Structure formats: C-alpha cells, structure tokens
Amino acid sequence: MVLIHENMSRGRTQSGWLDAWHTFSFGGFRDPTRIGYAALRVINEDHVVPGAGFSEHGHSDMDILTMVLSGRLRHTDTLGNETEIAAGELQLMSAGSGIRHAEMNASDSEQAHVLQIWLIPDTTGGAPTYQQVDLPAAETTRTWFLLASGKEGEAPLKLLSDTRVSIATPLAGDTTALPVAGGRRLFLHLVEGIATVDGERLVAGDGLQVGEEEIGDLLWQTDGRALLFDMGARRTAA
C-alpha cells in the first residue's frame, strides 16, 4: 500500500528550547498506525534554540543518523568523541551494546535545524561506533546519491541493517525516479520543496511510504531535497 504521511499530521513536541515534529510515534506522540516502517523507526525534525539541546542520555541497538540542515550541533559521547556537526554534514552513531551522548546547539545566537533518524539494526549488541561525513555538493545530487548502506564499502557510511539511504537535490522541472521495490520497502522523506507523484502533491515534511506497489516518478514543482530509505522487507519497526 502507498501511504502519504502528511507533514501536519505529524506529532509535535514543544518546550522552552525545542520544537520537534515526529513522522512516527515518539515521546508523548503515540499513534499505533505510525510506529515505524521496516527498519525505519524515527524521523524527527528538530528546531533547537541557541545554547540548548539534548543533554547526555543513553541508547543501545539503534543506528542514529543526524543531518544538520542549518546551524551547528556540538556532539560528545562516551567513546571520547568531541566534535561539531555543521549544516552540510551527516553523522552516524551506531549505539551497539550501549553508548551515552549529548547533542547541543553549538551557537549562542543561531537556531539549529536538524533531522534525527533512527534505524533498527539487524543484529543486537556489538561495540558502538561513530562516523561523520560531508554531504555531497547539491549540483552532484540531481539524482539519487547513496549516503549510507548496510553493505561494506558501498557508501560513505556503514549501517547495521539491510538499508540504503540516498539523497537527491533536484531542480524545479526535474523528474526523479523511485526504484522498483522488488520485495523491499521504500520510504521517501521530503526535506525541502514541492513535488507530485501519481497526481498526489508532496510538500516539505511529508513522507511517502511504499510497499509492493510500483509508483510513478517524482515531478518537481520547485527546487527540492529528499531522502530515500530502501529497506529489506522482513524487518519490522518496534
């Protein structure tokens, strides 16, 4: 079944320092129809005020991707990593048997706009790891560019699940093909822009969930940016 997760139907968390939108159930937002999809468990779009953020907390058995859309985050963890993640960079923390970390807005004056993405690994345990890379230049990603993969050496970042994460940065008037699922599961997250697919309009923050069906191409009405999750079918989010 093809399902559109509309941006305004997402859950929302608002506090003094955080304004966050949740594509799937997270925190106080619980929707039994939106627990996750295949290996994909969380897509959170976070706006963090200057000088604040997520203080030290723990994770295990989860791959956590962090994409900074604007601003900067300061990352520290119990592996000894102390680094900043700026707009145009992508972090992958594989929590393994357990890791503690903090993600704080590194600026005293600028808001940080961040995507936090959680993927369930195919196996549990193991040593936690940390990876960080630059995103490719927009002009090189008019079509899909592979960012992360569960296959060793296939992409800049190594995941612990049968998942491929790609980015595209098309221009208005471009057509972006979606791969044939072929027994896999696809999820598209529209980061920026407006597009149509099979007569349906998608805007920034929308998600497109695809099962066994074939689906048409994305037709871009504006410049845009999208993430595509191509996942093995047998994993069930929990």
C-alpha positions as CSV (number, residue, x, y, z in Angstrom):
1,M,0.0,0.0,0.0
2,V,1.2,3.5,-0.8
3,L,0.6,5.9,2.2
4,I,1.3,9.6,2.4
5,H,2.3,10.8,5.9
6,E,1.3,14.5,5.7
7,N,3.5,16.9,7.4
8,M,0.8,18.5,9.5
9,S,-0.4,15.1,10.8
10,R,3.0,14.5,12.4
11,G,3.3,14.5,16.2
12,R,4.8,17.6,17.8
13,T,6.8,18.3,20.9
14,Q,7.1,21.9,22.1
15,S,9.1,23.1,25.1
16,G,11.1,26.1,26.0
17,W,14.1,25.1,23.9
18,L,12.8,22.5,21.4
19,D,10.1,22.5,18.6
20,A,10.1,19.0,17.1
21,W,7.9,17.2,14.6
22,H,7.7,13.4,14.6
23,T,6.9,11.4,11.5
24,F,6.5,8.2,13.6
25,S,5.4,7.7,17.3
26,F,7.9,9.3,19.6
27,G,7.9,10.6,23.2
28,G,4.4,11.7,24.0
29,F,3.1,11.2,20.4
30,R,1.7,7.7,20.2
31,D,-0.1,6.5,17.0
32,P,-0.5,2.7,16.6
33,T,-0.6,3.1,12.9
34,R,2.7,5.1,12.8
35,I,5.1,3.0,14.9
36,G,7.7,2.9,12.1
37,Y,8.2,1.2,8.8
38,A,10.5,-1.7,8.1
39,A,13.9,-0.7,9.7
40,L,12.9,2.9,9.9
41,R,11.8,3.8,13.5
42,V,12.2,7.6,13.9
43,I,12.3,10.7,11.7
44,N,12.3,13.8,13.9
45,E,12.6,17.3,12.6
46,D,14.1,19.3,15.5
47,H,14.4,23.1,15.9
48,V,16.8,23.7,18.9
49,V,17.2,27.2,20.4
50,P,20.7,28.7,20.8
51,G,22.8,27.2,23.6
52,A,20.4,24.4,24.4
53,G,20.0,20.8,23.3
54,F,19.8,17.1,24.3
55,S,21.9,16.6,27.4
56,E,23.7,13.3,28.0
57,H,21.5,10.3,27.6
58,G,21.9,6.6,26.5
59,H,21.0,4.4,23.6
60,S,21.5,0.8,22.6
61,D,20.8,-1.3,19.5
62,M,20.0,1.6,17.2
63,D,21.7,3.3,14.2
64,I,21.1,7.1,14.6
65,L,21.7,9.4,11.7
66,T,21.9,13.2,12.4
67,M,21.6,15.6,9.5
68,V,22.1,19.3,10.3
69,L,20.0,21.5,7.9
70,S,21.1,24.8,9.4
71,G,23.2,25.9,12.3
72,R,25.6,23.7,14.2
73,L,25.5,20.9,16.9
74,R,28.1,20.0,19.4
75,H,28.4,16.2,19.9
76,T,30.1,14.5,22.8
77,D,29.9,10.8,23.7
78,T,31.4,8.1,25.9
79,L,33.7,6.9,23.1
80,G,35.6,10.1,23.7
81,N,34.3,11.9,20.5
82,E,34.0,15.7,20.8
83,T,33.1,17.3,17.6
84,E,30.8,19.8,15.8
85,I,28.3,18.9,13.1
86,A,27.6,21.8,10.8
87,A,25.0,22.2,8.0
88,G,26.0,20.0,5.1
89,E,27.4,17.2,7.4
90,L,25.9,13.9,8.3
91,Q,26.7,11.9,11.5
92,L,26.0,8.2,12.1
93,M,26.2,6.8,15.6
94,S,25.7,3.0,15.9
95,A,24.8,2.6,19.6
96,G,25.6,-1.2,19.7
97,S,25.6,-2.6,23.2
98,G,25.3,0.9,24.6
99,I,26.6,4.5,24.4
100,R,25.8,7.8,26.1
101,H,26.0,11.1,24.2
102,A,24.9,14.7,24.1
103,E,23.8,16.9,21.1
104,M,23.8,20.6,22.0
105,N,23.3,23.6,19.8
106,A,26.8,24.9,19.3
107,S,25.7,28.5,18.8
108,D,24.7,31.2,21.3
109,S,22.8,33.1,18.7
110,E,21.6,30.8,15.9
111,Q,18.9,28.1,16.0
112,A,19.8,24.6,14.9
113,H,17.5,22.8,12.4
114,V,18.2,19.1,12.5
115,L,16.9,15.8,11.2
116,Q,17.3,12.8,13.6
117,I,16.7,9.4,12.0
118,W,16.7,6.1,13.8
119,L,17.1,2.7,12.1
120,I,16.8,-0.7,13.8
121,P,19.9,-2.8,13.2
122,D,19.6,-6.4,12.0
123,T,21.7,-7.7,15.0
124,T,21.9,-6.6,18.5
125,G,25.0,-5.8,20.7
126,G,28.5,-5.2,19.4
127,A,30.8,-2.2,20.0
128,P,29.3,1.2,19.5
129,T,30.8,3.2,16.6
130,Y,30.8,6.8,15.3
131,Q,31.1,8.1,11.8
132,Q,30.8,11.6,10.3
133,V,31.0,12.8,6.6
134,D,30.3,15.8,4.4
135,L,27.2,15.7,2.3
136,P,27.9,15.8,-1.4
137,A,27.5,19.1,-3.2
138,A,24.0,19.8,-4.3
139,E,25.0,20.0,-8.0
140,T,26.2,16.4,-7.9
141,T,23.0,15.0,-6.5
142,R,20.3,16.0,-9.0
143,T,19.6,12.2,-9.0
144,W,19.9,9.8,-6.1
145,F,23.3,9.7,-4.3
146,L,23.9,6.8,-1.8
147,L,24.9,8.1,1.6
148,A,24.7,5.0,3.8
149,S,24.4,1.3,3.3
150,G,24.4,-2.0,5.1
151,K,26.9,-3.3,2.5
152,E,30.5,-2.8,3.4
153,G,32.2,-0.2,1.1
154,E,29.1,0.7,-0.9
155,A,28.5,4.1,0.6
156,P,30.4,6.7,2.8
157,L,28.5,5.5,5.9
158,K,28.1,1.8,7.0
159,L,24.8,0.8,8.5
160,L,24.0,-2.3,10.6
161,S,20.8,-3.1,8.7
162,D,19.8,-4.1,5.1
163,T,19.1,-0.5,4.3
164,R,20.3,2.0,1.7
165,V,19.8,5.8,2.4
166,S,20.1,8.1,-0.6
167,I,19.7,11.9,-1.1
168,A,18.6,13.8,-4.2
169,T,18.7,17.6,-4.7
170,P,16.7,18.2,-7.9
171,L,15.8,21.5,-9.5
172,A,12.3,22.7,-10.5
173,G,11.2,20.8,-13.5
174,D,13.3,17.7,-12.8
175,T,11.9,14.2,-12.7
176,T,13.2,11.8,-10.1
177,A,12.6,8.1,-10.5
178,L,11.8,5.9,-7.5
179,P,13.3,2.4,-7.6
180,V,11.1,-0.6,-8.1
181,A,10.6,-2.0,-4.6
182,G,11.1,-5.7,-5.7
183,G,10.1,-7.2,-2.4
184,R,11.7,-4.3,-0.4
185,R,10.2,-1.4,1.3
186,L,10.6,2.3,0.4
187,F,10.1,5.4,2.4
188,L,10.6,8.9,1.0
189,H,11.0,12.0,3.2
190,L,10.7,15.3,1.5
191,V,13.2,17.7,3.2
192,E,12.5,20.7,1.0
193,G,10.4,21.7,-2.0
194,I,7.2,20.6,-3.6
195,A,6.7,17.6,-5.9
196,T,3.9,15.5,-7.3
197,V,3.7,11.7,-7.7
198,D,0.9,9.8,-9.3
199,G,-1.2,13.0,-9.1
200,E,-0.6,13.5,-5.4
201,R,1.1,16.7,-4.1
202,L,4.0,16.4,-1.6
203,V,5.5,19.2,0.4
204,A,8.4,19.6,2.8
205,G,7.9,17.4,5.8
206,D,5.7,14.8,4.0
207,G,6.6,11.2,3.9
208,L,5.7,8.7,1.2
209,Q,5.5,5.0,2.3
210,V,5.6,2.4,-0.5
211,G,5.2,-1.4,-0.2
212,E,4.9,-3.8,-3.0
213,E,3.4,-1.4,-5.5
214,E,5.0,0.3,-8.4
215,I,4.9,4.0,-8.2
216,G,5.5,6.8,-10.7
217,D,8.3,9.4,-10.8
218,L,8.5,12.5,-8.7
219,L,7.8,15.6,-10.7
220,W,9.4,18.6,-9.0
221,Q,7.4,21.9,-9.0
222,T,10.2,23.7,-7.1
223,D,13.9,23.1,-6.3
224,G,13.9,20.4,-3.6
225,R,15.7,17.9,-1.4
226,A,14.6,14.4,-0.5
227,L,15.9,11.3,1.4
228,L,15.1,7.8,0.3
229,F,15.2,4.8,2.5
230,D,15.3,1.4,0.6
231,M,14.9,-1.3,3.2
232,G,14.7,-5.1,3.4
233,A,11.1,-6.2,3.8
234,R,11.4,-8.6,6.8
235,R,12.5,-6.1,9.4
236,T,9.6,-4.7,11.5
237,A,10.0,-1.5,13.4
238,A,9.2,-1.8,17.2
